[in-house]
Amino acid sequence: MPLFWKHYKSDVTNFIDELKAKKPTLEAEQRAGRALLWDKAVDRAAQADYRAARIAQQPYVYQTEAK
């Protein structure tokens, strides 16, 4: 690998580094936003009940049930 690649920083990397330098709280805000939307406690018992209660979908969903 050429020596050039050891010191190369892409435009995107430079942009992110500048953004983090201008706003040091950015990562903490991102983590708080992620915790708000995604990091939820999972109730394993309720999840197992939901899976057990599922009904298999028919191959053709608009077909009425055959008797």
N, C-alpha and C positions, 0 to 999 in steps of 0.2 A: 504494500500500500504506500503510495507516495506521501512524502512529508506534508504536503499541502492539506491532506484530510485531517491531520491531527489538530490543526488550528482553524479549520473551516467552521463557520457557524452560519446556518441558513437564515434567510430573511425572517422566516417564521419564528425561529429560536430567538433571534435578536428582538423581534417584536414582543414576544412573551417575556423576555428578560427585562425589557424597558417597562412593560406594563406592571410587572411585579415590583420594580424599583420605584415606580410612581405611586403604586398603591400596595403597600406592604400587607394590608389586611385582606387581600384578594383571596388567598388560599383558605383562610379561616372562614370567609363568607361563603366560598364554594362548598366547604365541608358542612357548614350550617345548613345551606340549601339542600344538599344531598341528604342530610339527616332528616330534614323536614319532609322530603318527598319519598325517599327510598329506604332508609334504614329504619325498618319497623320490626317490632318484636313479632315473631310468628307463633301462633297458637297451634301446635302440632296436632293436638287432639281434634280441634275443629277442622283442621285441614284434612285429616284422615276421614272424618265424618263426611265432609263435602265430597271427597273422592269416592267414598263408598256409596253415596247417594246418587251419583251420576248415572244417567241412562244413556245407553249407546245410541248414537244418531243413526237414522236409516241411511242406506246407501244413496237414495235419491230423496232429498228432504221434502219435495213437494208432492210426493206420492202418498196417497192415503194408505192406511194400514190394510194389508191384505187379510181377508178373513178365511 
